[in-house]
Amino acid sequence: MKSVFDQVSFECSKSVTRRYSTSFSLATNMLAPSIRPAIHNIYGFVRFADEIVDSFHGYEKEKLLLKFESDFYHALEFGISLNPILNSFQDTVHKYNIDLELIDAFLHSMKMDLVKSDYDSVSDYSKYIYGSAEVVGLMCLKVFVNGDQEKYDELKESAMHLGAAFQKVNFLRDLKSDIEILNRSYFPNLDLNNLDQANKEEIINEIEEDFRRAFEGIVRLPSTSKFGVYTAYVYYKQLLNKLKATPSLKIMDKRIRVKNHVKFGLLIKSYALVKLNML
């Protein structure tokens, strides 16, 4: 039965979320059960595309990514794919009417990573952030508002800022591996091989403004998604605070993390604030 295959596909996307990101998985578990599978399905799709670009060294990445893209559109047309990640994602795209422009923009940013090593212009940087992160926030927002276009339009800008904030925190946290392993530099007009305090503060100020504007939308999310999104927000804010307190040279020496017991404390605090309507 197709329903059994779909359920297996959903479980695959859930497994991808758990294995690749404990933090995102934790936040997703704080969403209402009715929308968790769709968010897992979105994550599975974007994670696999990103893995092709960032991890499959020694393989023909461009061909793999183009095949992944082609297989997705085939799945979207026929409503099924034997690739469980694509099968689950196409189901979510159809169910929540996710705009194809968002998916095209995401895949375009993945293709940019195949050919660019330096995003040295503000234009390229902004285009990449939009495609790699902001549109993912918009895909998730489609699920959160469950077809309410007016609510989607109201929260669209905040969702984009949240996606951008998450991505920029990841960039700052992963400076060492991006430069040394992937030979990439994302922040424009900065010499990240010689990151100083002034440059770091400039980046952090930009991220904090994204978080500020994202919070304006989080407080207006439906109850089915507010707790989960706020949990992810406070985790990434904590990660940014750790990066802020870390000397510039140390950021290049090691990958900054938030310890599990701290994550748990943030979760408890987030739950109390949401349940008591204190946001």
Secondary structure, DSSP 8 states (H G I E B T S, - for coil): -HHHHHHHHHHHHHHHHHHH-HHHHHHHTTS-TTTHHHHHHHHHHHHHHHHHHHT-TTS-HHHHHHHHHHHHHHHHHHT--SSHHHHHHHHHHHHHT--HHHHHHHHHHHHHHHH-SB--SHHHHHHHHIIIIIHHHHHHHHHHHTT-HHHHHHHHHHHHHHHHHHHHHHHHHTHHHHHHTS--B-STT--GGG--HHHHHHHHHHHHHHHHHHHHHHTTS-HHHHHHHHHHHHHHHHHHHHHHHS-HHHHTTS-----HHHHHHHHHHHHHHHHTT--
